[in-house]
Amino acid sequence: MVKVFIDFDGTITRRDVGDTLFERFGGKQSVDAVESYRQGMISAVECFLRECAACGDVSTGALNSFLDEQEIDPTFIDFIQYCRERGLEHFIVSDGMDYYIRYILHRHGVEVPLFSNSLTLIPKGDGSVVQFYPSFPYTDEVCDRCACCKRNHMLTLCEEDDIIVYIGEGYSDRCPARFADVVFAKDDLLRFCQQENISFFEYQTFADIQKRLTTMLNQNISQSRPTLKKRRQAELARRDVFLGG
């Protein structure tokens, strides 16, 4: 079976919603936290904790107005329908926060299984103002570079015979790309795959991905030249995880 794992920020959305949100409401303190994280001085969890604290009291009206402004790739909805029609199991795996992800997906009428960090809004007074309370149900006990370990979700949700497709663009997509059989990449992830000699397909929209997957699936069905298949390096990487390598 083919299983598709999709990043959210900058992949489904036009821009990184999480980074923009915390910068909008947390200002320089949020920017400084991200810089410390990128320099390896703090963990992803600590970065989120600092960003949420920096935001302080947030107007729910301003928050929702901000989220209403966020655009998604207009071909994403068609891609999800395509996955359903072709029997491709699909999941969103994100190192962002579930509140804004679900808000944006709901606004577009999309329901997809989601694995991410959690953001609870704690109301103050009449509820017109809230504070952000983050939690992290999917950390990895060894690696702290991401708060939500996408690799672990891929390995947990897939059987040995499954072919894993990964779609991403940023820093948190680097790790799962190593364990995927087919990688669709752009921006930072594309450059990383080039540097690490990880085979990938470049894309700009989900329409590009749909077109490429259709060709690959049809070739597999006809068995003329199967291209949707396991990647040897990814197989070995997954095996090492299970063997404790």
C-alpha positions as CSV (number, residue, x, y, z in Angstrom):
1,M,0.0,0.0,0.0
2,V,1.1,3.6,-0.7
3,K,0.9,6.0,2.2
4,V,1.4,9.7,1.8
5,F,2.7,12.0,4.6
6,I,2.3,15.7,4.1
7,D,3.9,18.7,5.9
8,F,1.7,21.6,6.7
9,D,3.5,25.0,7.1
10,G,4.8,26.2,3.7
11,T,3.7,23.0,2.0
12,I,-0.1,23.1,2.3
13,T,-0.1,26.8,3.2
14,R,1.5,29.5,1.1
15,R,3.8,30.5,4.0
16,D,4.9,29.2,7.3
17,V,1.9,30.0,9.5
18,G,3.5,29.1,12.8
19,D,6.6,31.3,12.3
20,T,4.4,34.2,11.1
21,L,1.9,33.8,13.9
22,F,4.5,33.9,16.7
23,E,6.3,36.7,15.1
24,R,3.1,38.7,14.8
25,F,2.0,38.2,18.4
26,G,5.3,37.6,20.2
27,G,7.5,40.1,18.4
28,K,11.3,40.1,18.9
29,Q,11.3,37.6,21.8
30,S,9.8,35.0,19.4
31,V,12.3,35.8,16.7
32,D,15.1,35.5,19.2
33,A,13.8,32.1,20.4
34,V,13.8,30.8,16.8
35,E,17.3,32.1,16.3
36,S,18.5,30.3,19.4
37,Y,16.8,27.1,18.2
38,R,18.4,27.3,14.7
39,Q,21.8,27.8,16.3
40,G,21.3,24.6,18.4
41,M,21.2,26.5,21.7
42,I,17.8,25.3,22.7
43,S,15.4,22.4,21.8
44,A,12.3,22.7,19.6
45,V,10.1,22.3,22.7
46,E,11.9,25.1,24.6
47,C,11.6,27.3,21.5
48,F,7.8,26.8,21.4
49,L,7.6,27.5,25.1
50,R,9.5,30.7,24.8
51,E,7.4,31.8,21.8
52,C,4.1,31.1,23.5
53,A,5.2,33.0,26.6
54,A,6.3,35.9,24.5
55,C,2.8,36.2,23.0
56,G,1.3,37.0,26.4
57,D,-2.4,38.0,26.1
58,V,-3.7,37.6,22.6
59,S,-7.0,38.9,21.3
60,T,-9.1,36.1,19.9
61,G,-10.5,38.4,17.3
62,A,-7.0,39.4,16.1
63,L,-5.9,35.7,16.2
64,N,-8.8,34.5,14.1
65,S,-8.5,37.4,11.7
66,F,-4.8,36.5,11.2
67,L,-5.7,32.9,10.5
68,D,-8.5,33.9,8.0
69,E,-5.8,35.6,6.0
70,Q,-3.7,32.5,5.5
71,E,-3.8,31.0,2.1
72,I,-3.4,27.3,1.1
73,D,-2.2,25.8,-2.2
74,P,-5.5,25.9,-4.2
75,T,-4.7,22.4,-5.7
76,F,-4.4,20.8,-2.2
77,I,-8.1,20.0,-1.9
78,D,-8.2,18.3,-5.3
79,F,-5.1,16.3,-4.2
80,I,-6.8,15.0,-1.1
81,Q,-9.8,13.9,-3.2
82,Y,-7.4,12.3,-5.6
83,C,-5.7,10.3,-2.7
84,R,-9.1,9.1,-1.6
85,E,-10.1,8.0,-5.1
86,R,-6.9,6.1,-5.6
87,G,-6.9,4.5,-2.2
88,L,-3.8,6.3,-1.0
89,E,-3.8,6.7,2.8
90,H,-2.7,10.2,3.7
91,F,-1.7,12.0,6.8
92,I,-0.6,15.5,7.8
93,V,2.5,15.5,10.0
94,S,3.6,18.8,11.3
95,D,6.0,20.4,13.8
96,G,3.5,23.2,14.1
97,M,0.4,23.6,16.4
98,D,-2.9,21.8,16.0
99,Y,-5.1,24.9,16.7
100,Y,-4.2,26.9,13.7
101,I,-3.8,23.8,11.4
102,R,-7.4,22.6,12.3
103,Y,-8.7,26.1,12.0
104,I,-7.4,26.6,8.5
105,L,-8.3,23.1,7.3
106,H,-11.9,23.5,8.7
107,R,-12.2,26.8,6.9
108,H,-11.5,25.0,3.6
109,G,-13.7,22.0,4.5
110,V,-10.9,19.5,4.6
111,E,-10.5,16.6,7.1
112,V,-7.2,14.8,7.1
113,P,-5.7,12.7,10.0
114,L,-3.3,15.1,11.8
115,F,-0.3,14.6,14.0
116,S,1.3,17.7,15.4
117,N,2.0,19.6,18.6
118,S,-1.0,20.9,20.6
119,L,-1.9,24.4,21.4
120,T,-4.6,25.2,24.0
121,L,-6.1,28.7,24.3
122,I,-6.6,29.6,27.9
123,P,-9.3,32.3,28.1
124,K,-9.1,35.3,30.4
125,G,-12.1,37.3,31.6
126,D,-14.9,37.2,29.1
127,G,-12.8,35.1,26.6
128,S,-12.0,37.9,24.3
129,V,-8.4,37.5,25.3
130,V,-6.4,34.2,25.6
131,Q,-3.0,32.9,26.4
132,F,-1.2,30.1,24.5
133,Y,-0.5,26.9,26.3
134,P,1.5,24.4,24.2
135,S,1.9,20.7,24.8
136,F,4.0,18.0,23.0
137,P,2.5,14.5,22.8
138,Y,4.8,13.3,20.1
139,T,8.4,14.1,21.2
140,D,11.2,11.6,20.6
141,E,13.1,10.4,23.7
142,V,16.4,10.7,21.9
143,C,16.2,13.6,19.4
144,D,15.0,17.0,20.4
145,R,15.4,18.9,17.1
146,C,11.7,18.6,16.4
147,A,8.9,18.7,19.0
148,C,6.7,16.4,16.9
149,C,8.7,13.5,15.5
150,K,7.5,13.0,12.0
151,R,9.8,10.0,11.4
152,N,8.2,8.1,14.3
153,H,4.7,8.6,12.9
154,M,5.8,7.3,9.5
155,L,7.3,4.2,11.0
156,T,4.4,3.6,13.4
157,L,1.7,4.0,10.7
158,C,3.4,1.9,8.0
159,E,3.8,-1.8,7.5
160,E,7.0,-3.4,6.1
161,D,5.5,-3.7,2.6
162,D,4.1,-0.1,2.4
163,I,5.7,2.5,0.1
164,I,6.1,5.8,1.9
165,V,5.7,9.0,0.1
166,Y,6.7,12.3,1.8
167,I,5.9,15.8,0.8
168,G,7.7,18.8,2.4
169,E,9.7,21.9,2.1
170,G,11.5,22.9,5.4
171,Y,13.8,22.1,8.2
172,S,11.5,19.7,10.1
173,D,11.2,17.7,6.8
174,R,14.8,16.8,6.6
175,C,14.6,13.8,9.0
176,P,11.5,12.1,7.6
177,A,12.9,12.5,4.0
178,R,15.7,10.1,4.9
179,F,13.1,7.4,5.7
180,A,10.8,7.9,2.8
181,D,10.8,5.9,-0.5
182,V,9.5,8.8,-2.6
183,V,10.2,12.4,-1.7
184,F,8.6,15.5,-3.1
185,A,10.6,18.5,-2.2
186,K,11.0,22.2,-2.7
187,D,12.9,25.1,-1.0
188,D,15.0,24.1,2.0
189,L,14.1,20.4,1.7
190,L,15.1,20.4,-2.0
191,R,18.5,21.8,-1.2
192,F,19.0,19.3,1.7
193,C,18.1,16.4,-0.6
194,Q,20.6,17.6,-3.1
195,Q,23.4,17.9,-0.5
196,E,22.6,14.5,1.0
197,N,22.1,12.7,-2.3
198,I,18.5,11.8,-1.5
199,S,16.5,11.2,-4.7
200,F,13.5,13.5,-4.9
201,F,11.0,15.0,-7.3
202,E,10.7,18.8,-7.3
203,Y,7.3,20.4,-7.1
204,Q,5.6,23.8,-6.8
205,T,2.0,22.8,-6.3
206,F,0.0,19.7,-5.4
207,A,-1.1,19.5,-9.0
208,D,2.6,18.7,-9.9
209,I,2.6,15.9,-7.3
210,Q,-0.7,14.5,-8.5
211,K,0.5,14.4,-12.1
212,R,3.8,12.7,-11.1
213,L,2.0,10.2,-8.9
214,T,-0.5,9.3,-11.6
215,T,2.3,8.5,-14.0
216,M,4.1,6.4,-11.3
217,L,0.9,4.5,-10.3
218,N,0.0,3.7,-13.9
219,Q,3.5,2.5,-14.6
220,N,3.3,0.2,-11.6
221,I,-0.1,-1.2,-12.7
222,S,1.1,-1.9,-16.2
223,Q,4.5,-3.2,-14.8
224,S,6.1,-1.7,-17.8
225,R,8.7,0.2,-15.7
226,P,7.7,0.4,-12.1
227,T,8.9,3.6,-10.5
228,L,6.8,3.8,-7.4
229,K,8.9,1.5,-5.3
230,K,11.0,1.2,-2.2
231,R,14.2,3.3,-1.9
232,R,17.1,1.1,-0.7
233,Q,18.7,3.8,1.5
234,A,15.3,4.5,3.1
235,E,14.7,0.8,3.7
236,L,18.1,0.5,5.5
237,A,17.4,3.6,7.6
238,R,14.1,2.2,8.7
239,R,15.6,-1.1,9.5
240,D,18.3,0.5,11.6
241,V,15.7,2.3,13.7
242,F,13.9,-1.0,14.5
243,L,17.2,-2.8,15.2
244,G,18.4,0.0,17.4
245,G,21.2,1.0,15.1
